[in-house]
């Protein structure tokens, strides 16, 4: 992630002349006019013009001994180079400024040269030099009573304190500098310590205070017309939210900053902000937008001849394409970057080579190996971390090719590097790969040593940060753990199966938390994993069958356990024809019936073939089970397992849904925390919450209100929460609900499940040009940087995220027994990779909800309403959650107009489907009363007619 941008008014320029100054008196009026002209060019970021003027005028001014003009020119060049990031050249330029100013005893210019030199030296890591120059600057400023230059000295000392780790000293220094700048009315310069203070607060974890500093900087810069400084403040805000807060806000901040830079023609600022924006968009799964931003900047950089920036953009663009699974495009982009040769930074070239190797590995492992080996030969020793990543990739490629000896050689090299660097997430991967390689050559003892080291590395990393550990390395852990199925040879088979399951479940159980926790927040509260012994003894019932899938390269490992038995088998996995067949079938099932719909017989043939391929050697166990508890992986999350068919005793194909209830789990340990047998009678009167918040600016969910009305008519205590509302309001209402029914737009991020969300608020719409009021800042001692009016202005300009995100749900403590994610036309979306449904479902489960219902694809409004009506009837009849859904789906299938799987098979139970949830049907008092009243009226009318007729008869003449 790109570091926080530092707002500075000083940044430097290369020195081209080092002539010895003379003592000729300066022409101060001419220098003042020249300084004003150069300042205007610097403000406009027109650095080329600054350099042109300096080159033209500096020799003559030096020859004439015009100190004021020489210093004005050199100071402008130094500042231009600082703004452009050329700090070494700037340092040299400010040295010449000091020589001329000191010789002429021009204390003001001397102090400016000290200020610029101190900052440049500090950025370059020359701390002693920076401290010496700053000390001299402070002495001169205090002696002359120059508060403005004293403020710059305090700012310099604060910066050095911050980089050295003295955050308390940095905070005090920045605060004093802000007071001094305010005293002399220099609002523009005050922005520098203000942003520095924001960075200090960021480092100390005081995110709200940091946010206030950066927001104040944006407001002030906008008030005084300093657009570039406003863009830097917005970029700081974006980076802050990207790391610690609201990604939706981060994107708005980055986009506004990018527009400012682009409008003003600042290629470097635009490129840096565009990279940040693209990274945030990529995190949200918005790959097309990320590509568009980077492509636009790529054109600009290529036209300007900025080759290093061009190469960096190409590398970043390649990884966006790779993340979006656009393999061919990613490969072509990485090749373009590598073709730029030595103009690229070494790390950029190695990153691009690594990316190209990942692309080639899909089809040509030999070519992938060649790319990595060439890169390692040229740059490998420049960065041990990157070298380790590359050697790990080489090890994996050789192992996948079956070249066990070469794989083991690279594995040993990886372990040697891993032991030579500080512990990080790469070490565990090196050990786990080494375990796999030792096992391949028959050295099971060494394989076990490496497996233990790798597992311990994952545990240690998780203790520091829950993310980038087990979830990322799960496939490597599974491959390494296969040695437990063989070693030691004299260990009873059930014990070997138990060791294999227990190790993997330890990490799979914690991965449930990781998949829906914000990776910017350290993970805690990890669920205790269940062991195989506990599962069989205490949890699984007769007729239950647990099936866990583990995805590896070109194969899937299936661990299957019943109450009495356990076994482990393999089937074809990723990058095989079976994956493509499953994805094709999911697309067929999810497509609304039309002219090209397959016949029932053709569908059954597909389902039978898939059922036998997916379950392979354990198909007989699956066919006999009464309840299937499935832990899917990767693309299997999109598969409606109930549609798969297996032959019965007579050899006829039967769908799993016809003989078994089915529910999905993120890990088997979910069952250990559930209470399926409790009646929850005490909860019968608690609210049944229906959330129908679509949010202004989003497409109306036409069936959402119909679902709400149906539920209100049929059941007691139904409470509707119709949006747009705040996430806080929705969370508050969910706290006291026994059932949570979501009929709102749901956004699934299958790459980052923690960012999946439910739209409850209005879509963000930022103002084009916010009218910023002018306001003085409050006293520094109070540290109240924003008034209430300022805060409202920021809130109106940049709208908070309208989605309730998965990681926010996971942080709640809910007592609901069931959450139904019925997004009508949106449902939970389609997915091909990642955790998808499990991501958002896991969020509710981690919050305490044992069972969640969601959908794998879009389903029309009418059938969703009908299916939900039938489902809740099943719950009211006392069926389990999985049983009620199964009955509703079978009822839908039995109707000719909804027989196709599109209408009903997409709904799945995620979590403990054994739960029963009490529902109180509304008493039919009102209808009965209405009928009784009608009968009474009819009776009265009949009595009246009879009386009238009798009276008439009595009055007839005889």
VENPE-V85973 format. One line per field, one symbol per residue. phi: phi as a letter, one per 30 degrees, with the letter a starting at -180 (. if undefined). psi: psi as a letter, one per 20 degrees, with the letter a starting at -180 (. if undefined). burial: 1 if it has 24 or more other ideal C-beta (glycine too) atoms within 12 Angstrom, else 0. Layout:
phi->???
psi->???
burial->???
//
This chain:
phi->.ddddcdbccacbddcbbdddccdddcdddddddddddddddddicdddeddddddcdedddddideddedddddddddeddedicddddedddddeddddddchcdddeddddddddddddddiddddddddddddddddddciddddddddddddddddddcjddddddddddddddddddcicdddddddddedddddddcicddddddddddddddddecicdddddddddddddddddbbcdddedddedddddddddcicddddddddddddddddedicddddddddddddddddddiddeddddddddddddddddicddddddddddddddidddeeddddddddddddddddbbddddddddddddddbeddbdddddedddddeddddddidddddddddddddddedcceeaddddddddddddddddcjcdddddddddddddddddddddadcibeddcddddddddddddcbddddeeedddddddddddedddddedddbcdddcedbhdddddcddddddccdcejdbcbccbdbdiaccccbbcdcbaabbbbebeibededdddddeddddceeadcdddeddddddddddedddchdceddddcdcbccccdbhddddcdddddcbddddicdbdeddbbdbbcbdaddeddcdbdcddhedcdcddcdccbddjdicddcddddddddddddcbdidbcccddbddddddddddcbcbbccbbdbcccddbedcdacdbcdddbdddbddcdcadddedddhddbdddddddddddbddedcddeddddddbccdcabcccdhdchcicbbbichededdddddddjddbbcbbdadbdeddddddddddddddddjddeddddddddddddddddbddeedbdddbccjddddcbdbcddddddddddddddddddddddddddedddddddcddd
psi->qprppppqipqaqppipkqpqakppqnhgghgggggghhhhghjkmhghghggghhhggghghikngggghgghgghggghghijmhghgggghghghgggghjlnhghghhhggghggghghijmhgggggghghggggghhiknhghhhhghgghgghgghiinhghgggghgggggghhhjknhghhhghghghhhghghjjmhgggghghghgggghhgjjnhghhggghhggghghhhidohghggggggggghggghjkngggggghhggghgghghjjmhgggggghgghggghghikmgghghggggghghggghjkmgghgghghhgghiiciiqqghgghghggghghghihhnhghgggggggghhhjhihohghgggghgggggghghijmhghghghghgghgghiirqpahhgggggghhggghhhjjnhghghghggggghhggghhhhpirkdgghjghhggghihhhiipqhjpqghhgggggggghhghhghhgghhjqoiippqalpqpqqrhghghhigprpiqppoppopaojqppppppahirqrprqrqbqkrhgghgghgghhghipppbhjpqrhggghgghgggghggicijhggghiqhppopnrqciihipnhhiqqqqahjjqppqhhhiqqpqqqhqhihhhirmiiqhkhijhjrqnpookohpqirppohighggggghhhhqqkpppnpaqrqhhgggghhhlqhpooolrppopnihmhijqrpoiaqqpoqqgnpopqpqqqrqhhhjnhprhhgghgghhhoprpiqoqghhghiroqjqipponnjdhhcjrqqhraidghghghghghiiohppprqirpqrgghgggghghghggghijqrghhggggghhgghiphikhqhhhhiipqppbniiqpoppoqpplgggghggghghgggggggggggggghgghhiqq.
burial->0101111111111110100010000100001001101100111011100110110011001100011111111111111111111111111111111111111101111111111111111111001011101101110110000111111111111111111000100111111111111100011111111111111111100010111111111111111101111111111111111111111111111111111111010111111111111111111111101110111111011000011111111111111111111010111011111101000111111111111111111100100110111011001100111111111111111111100001110111111011000000111111111111111110010111011111101110110011111111111111111111111000000001111111111111111111111111101001101111001100111001111111111111111111000111111111100110111011111110000000000011011111111111011011111111111111111111111111100000111111111111111111111101000100100111111111100101101111110110011011111111111001101100111111111111111111111111111101000101000010010010110001001100111111111111111101111111111111111111111111111111111111111111111110111111111111110011111111111111100001011111111111111111111100000000000000000000000000000000000000
//
